[in-house]
């Protein structure tokens, strides 16, 4: 069992995996990595299962020291990573000698980085997952949903990873301004015509009121004209519109049911891109049908699994 010791952390640094499934009927949310694509690439770099437990580091402020020589991997945002003060680019595996320090400082491009270790970080499975959900006190190092803290020890027990890099053509372009794909939902036809035009033809600004439950979009006021709704299950990426007319994209730690009308849901790849956006940035939405979204996601997974 190899060890790493955390020397700096924030409440936004969490152990995550693919999340909990089959438990929403119990009122338990999914959790899991906000950018599932970057999590999968970090694990791929070391030959891990794509859903092995990783560290999700949001906005930086994280550091650890190697207790033994090791090989780790980093994917996702460029958070100014350094090894003993020397820059380290993401999307690659790398080596730490005993006593060396890895530090992630602040966002240079993107918001969330994912750090993987051979075999995945050791953590108890709670309802089938080690994903940290602070609100529900589930997952994490002790199973109680706590963020990673300074002084904590991280263990892993996998074979040393090989040195490799995600091919540039497969690295997500975190600078891209391409619209985010939205699979149209059941209530889409009950918004006013002007609202439907505004949704897909104007820019939306990411509000600072954002966390792992959801991100509020600021822009045109949308008008729902349908009948009041009965609460129903909420999928990952659902875009609901509360009474103030400002959409909210629901993320991994969302509530399990809700009664606000929904425009639809972002595709998994669009969600991964959204997870790398910072407050104040702008985005646009693009309507797609479910079959197209499914095909694009399957094609992405096929490329990842066959690299």
N, C-alpha and C positions, 0 to 999 in steps of 0.2 A: 504494500500500500504506500503510494507516494504522497507527499504532503506539500501544500503551499500555505503560507500564512498571510492573511490580509493585513496590510499596514495602513490603508486608508479606504474609506467607503462612504456612501451616502444612502439615504432611504430609497433611492432609485436603482440600487444595484441588487439584483435578485437572481436566485436560481430559477431556471425555467426549463421546461421541455415542451412537448407538443400540446400538453394540457390534459384535462380530465374529460372523458367522454362517457355517455350513458348514465350521467348523474343529475342532469338538469331537472328531471322529474322530482328530485329531492330538494330542489331549490339551490343546488350547488352550481356555481358558474364554471366555465371552461378553464379559464386561466391560460397559461402557456405563453410562448414567445410572441411578442407583438409583431415582429418581423420574422415569420416562419421561414422565409427563403434564406435569410442570412444565417439563422440558426442551423438550417440544414447544410449550408455550405461550410460552416465552421466545423461541423461534425464530419462532413465528407473529407475535408482536408486531412483528417487523422484516421480515416477508415472506420469511424464509429457508425453505429446505427444513426440514421438521420434525425431521430427524435431523442437522442441521448441528452442527459441533463447538462446544460451550459450555464454560463453567467451572462445575464442580460445587463449591460452597463449603459445607463441612460445619462447622457450629457457629461460623462467623465467623473472625475473626483475619486477614482478607484486606483488602488495599487496593491501589489502582493509581492512577496519574496519567495524564491524557490528554496525549499529545505534540502532538496536533492536536485541533481541535473535532470532536466525534463524537456519534453517537446510538447508545445501547446499550439493552438491555432486561433486566429482572429479573423472575423468577417464582419461585414456591416459598415457602420459609420466610421469615418476617420475622426477619432477623438484625441488626436495628438499623442498616440501611443509612443512610449519610449522604453528602451531597455538600458538601465543605468545612464539615462540622459541621451542615448542615441536613438534617433527616430526609427519607428517601426511602422511600415505601411500595412493596412489590413489586407484581407483576402489571401492569406498565406499561413503556413505553419512555420514555427520558429523554435529555436532552442534557448533555454535558460540554463546557465551554469549554477551550481550550488551557491547561494548567497546573492545572486543577481535579482534586481528589482524590475518588475514590469509596472509601468504607470500609464494610466489613461487620464489626460488632463482636462480637455475641453473640446467642444464641437468645432471641427474644421470643415467637415462635410457630413451632413446627416446627424441623427440624434441618438441612435442605439447601436452599440457594438456587441458582438457575441464572442465570448471566450470559451473555447472547448479544451478538454483534456482527454488523453487516451482512455477509451471506455466510458467516458462521461463522469461527471463529478458524483461522488457517493452522497446519497441523501435518502431518507426513508420515503417509501411510496405511501401516500395517503389517498385513498379512493383511486388507486391505480396510477398516480402521478406524483412527481416531486415538485410540480409547478407551484410557485409562491403566489398566494392570493392573500394579501395583508388583511383586507377587510374581513375575510372569512376565517382567518387564522389557520390556513391550510398550507402545507408544503414547506419548502425551504430546508435548511440544514437540520433542524430539529423537528420538522413536521408541524410547527406551530405558526407558520406564515410570517416569520420575521425576516426583514431585509438582512443582507450580509453586513456584518459589523466588523470594525477594526479589532484585530486580535483573534478573530475566528480562524480555524484551521480547515482547509479544504483538502479532501482526500480523493484519490482516484486509483484504479487498479487495472489499467489496460496496458496493452503492449505499446512500447514506444512508437510514436507516429513517424511517418516518413516526411521528408521535407518536400513540399509541393505548394503550388499556387493555383488559385482559381483562374482558368484561362480568361484573358481580358474580355473576349466576346461573350462570356457568361457572367461577368461581373455586372450587377445592376447599375444603371447610370443614375446616381443619386442627384445629378444636376438636371435630369430630364424634366421638362414642363409638359410632357404628354398628359392629356386628361386621364383621370382615373375612371376605370370602367365600372358602371353601375348596372347590375342586373335588375330590371324593372320588377316592381312588386305589385301585390294585389290591389293596393289602394292608389296606384299611380294615376288612374283615370278619374279620381275624385278630387284632384287639385284643379284649381282654375287654369284656364288656358294660358293666362299671363304667367302664372307660377311655373307651368311646365316649360314655357319659353325661357324664363329666368334661370331655372335650375341648370339648364344645359348650355346657356349662351352668355352667362356672366361669370366673373371670377368670385371665388369664395375665399375669405381670409380665415386662417386658423386662429381661433381664440386662445388666449392664455389660460382659459378655464378648460384644462385638458388633463386627463390622467389615463390610467389603464382601463377605466370603465368606458370612457368615450371622449370624443373631441367635438367641440361646438364649432360650427361654421358660421361666419358672419357675412351677411350680404343682403340681398333682396328678401323682403318679407314674403313668405309663401302662404297661400290661403287654401286651407282644406275645406271642401264643400260637402263632404259626405256626412253620414250619420255618425253619432258617437259610437266608439268601438268597445267591444269586450276585450279584456286583456288576453293576449295570446303569446305563444313562444317567440323569442327573439333570436335570430341567427347571428352569427359572427359577421360584423360589417354592416348590419342593418342601419339604414339612414332614416331615423324617425324625425318627425316634425312636431314639436310641442306647440302650445297655444301662442307663443310669441313669434312663430313663423320662421325661426332660425334652426336649420337642420343640426342634428347631432349624430355623428357616426359612432356606433356602439362597438367597443373593442372587446378584448379577451376577458376582462373582469366585469363585464356588463351584468345587469340583472337578468334573470332567466325569463321573465314575462313582462309585458308592457302593453299599455292601451293607447299609445299615440299612433296616428297613421304613419305609414312608412312609404318612402319613395321607392325603396328596393333595398338591395344590399351590394356593397362593393365586392368585387372578386377577390380571391386570396392574393393574387399578385398586386392588385391595386391597394389592398390593405398593407402589404409589405412596404410599398412605396409611401403610403400615408404615415406609417410608423417612423419613417426617417425624416419627416417634415418637422420644422420648428414653429412655435407660435409666431404669428405675424406674416408667415409665408402665405402665398396664394396658390390656389389650385382650381382646376375646372373638372367637371364631371362629364362623362360620355355614356349614353345609354347603350346597353347590349342586351341580347336575349340570352337565356340560360344556356342554350346549347353551345353558343359561341364561347361563353365564359368557361364552360366545362372543358371544351376541346383545348383551349389555350392552356388551362391548368394542367391537363393530362400531358400535353406536349412538353411543358416545362419540367414536370416530374420525370418524364422519359429521358430528357436530356441530362438531368441531374443524376439519375440512377445509372446511366450508361456512359458516364465520363470515365 
